[in-house]
Amino acid sequence: MPRVEFIATGSELLIGRSLNTHVRRLAEALVPLGLQVARETTLPDDRSAIAAELRAALVRSQVVLVSGGLGPTCDDVTREAAADALGCALVEDAATLDRLRVRYLASGHELTPGRRRQALVLEGAAVLVNRVGSAPGQRADLEGGRVLFLLPGPPAEFQAMLEDHVTPWLRRHAGGLAPIVHVWMVCGLVEGEIIERLKEVGFDPGPLELAYCASPGQLEVRLTAPPDHKAGMARAADLVRAALGEHAYSETREDLAAVVGRMLQHRGMTVAVAESCTGGLIGQKITSVPGSSAWFRGGVVAYANDLKTRLLEVPGELLAAHGAVSEPVARAMAEGARRRLDADFGISTTGVAGPDGGTPDKPVGLVWWAVADREGSRALSRRFFGDRATIREWAAQMALDALRRRLIR
């Protein structure tokens, strides 16, 4: 199998202004092909540094991919650096220039000399059309079977290039024997709990690899087997599935909100949300799912107690007797959301996200969430640890998962 190397360019990646997600996206595209990233390097927008790294990478690796530095600004120097490394000229591609002219005209902008630079490509390179942005990608086929890909840096453009050009080319020319991979998306369990559950069912990975990827409120469990271990994978997957039980909400990589939405839509039912400590995060997760208007009625962010009473009809005596962060108020919020927004289900969150505001009885990280339907409501609580964003993420995920579990009853 060829060695694949990735170089990310952009000074913003090295000063914390932008998060480099490209290597993750690339790795996810390579694994189904039986390939992996052997080396990843991040460089500033420095023409000589990029050229030097490219020369070294093309000695080490058969396939080299570079992202960033193909745009119209003065710090976009990857084209020039690649030409320096290869000892070739840059030429203007007529078809790309025409696309740029049409694109900028349609958006009411002039095709300035800087923008015209995006039509410069390595002499002899294949131009890779960018369906998302303006700067095209490039593929240079070099001596010794080596290949260099130059790809745009913006995440959406990079992803489109992987899907349209890089992955198809690798599948045709460089794909190895793909491993067998099975994933489970889990909510409500952490790694240690899963390990104990696997022991209880007698799981032994043998030649298979079991790995975890955790984020607040969800955990990906990934089982990987060599291509010739189909039977072993099937047996192992059955054990993992039994160990995870209903904590596993999907066996594909998808968001919990999408799973909940599919379940609601299948039943012809709807949900409304009432949020306090999560401040609209549940609504954001739901409305990020395409087509969510078919099953999401809307939401109320009621941070202040008087709004909980006025908008969600939470009785004032409940707030006075129990406080906002309590089981009775969480249930009343979910019931109020369901009733006021005319939905089949209501879900709510109320808690202490921190970093201050906690008390001995209600410490930072304590969250109540509830699900209500026409039969009544049920609330659960848990104390989460971490910063404010982590606690809020956990709370939103657990509220969505509570609705999922209600739907599979």
HELIX and SHEET records of a PDB file:
HELIX    1   1 SER A   11  LEU A   14  1                                   4    
HELIX    2   2 HIS A   22  LEU A   30  1                                   9    
HELIX    3   3 VAL A   31  LEU A   33  5                                   3    
HELIX    4   4 ARG A   47  ARG A   60  1                                  14    
HELIX    5   5 THR A   78  LEU A   86  1                                   9    
HELIX    6   6 ALA A   94  ALA A  106  1                                  13    
HELIX    7   7 PRO A  113  ARG A  116  1                                   4    
HELIX    8   8 ARG A  117  ALA A  119  5                                   3    
HELIX    9   9 GLU A  143  GLY A  145  5                                   3    
HELIX   10  10 PRO A  155  MET A  161  1                                   7    
HELIX   11  11 LEU A  162  VAL A  166  3                                   5    
HELIX   12  12 THR A  167  HIS A  173  1                                   7    
HELIX   13  13 GLU A  191  GLU A  200  1                                  10    
HELIX   14  14 LYS A  230  LEU A  244  1                                  15    
HELIX   15  15 GLY A  245  HIS A  247  5                                   3    
HELIX   16  16 LEU A  256  ARG A  267  1                                  12    
HELIX   17  17 LEU A  281  THR A  287  1                                   7    
HELIX   18  18 SER A  292  ALA A  294  5                                   3    
HELIX   19  19 ASN A  305  LEU A  312  1                                   8    
HELIX   20  20 GLY A  316  HIS A  322  1                                   7    
HELIX   21  21 GLU A  327  ARG A  340  1                                  14    
HELIX   22  22 ARG A  388  LEU A  407  1                                  20    
SHEET    1   A 6 VAL A  37  LEU A  43  0                                        
SHEET    2   A 6 VAL A   4  THR A   9  1                                        
SHEET    3   A 6 VAL A  63  SER A  67  1                                        
SHEET    4   A 6 VAL A 147  LEU A 151  1                                        
SHEET    5   A 6 GLY A 137  ASP A 141 -1                                        
SHEET    6   A 6 ALA A 126  LEU A 128 -1                                        
SHEET    1   B 2 LEU A  90  GLU A  92  0                                        
SHEET    2   B 2 LEU A 120  LEU A 122 -1                                        
SHEET    1   C 4 GLU A 209  SER A 215  0                                        
SHEET    2   C 4 GLN A 218  ALA A 225 -1                                        
SHEET    3   C 4 ILE A 180  VAL A 186 -1                                        
SHEET    4   C 4 ALA A 248  SER A 250 -1                                        
SHEET    1   D 5 PHE A 296  VAL A 301  0                                        
SHEET    2   D 5 VAL A 271  GLU A 275  1                                        
SHEET    3   D 5 PHE A 345  GLY A 351  1                                        
SHEET    4   D 5 LEU A 366  ASP A 373 -1                                        
SHEET    5   D 5 GLY A 376  ARG A 383 -1                                        
END                                                                             
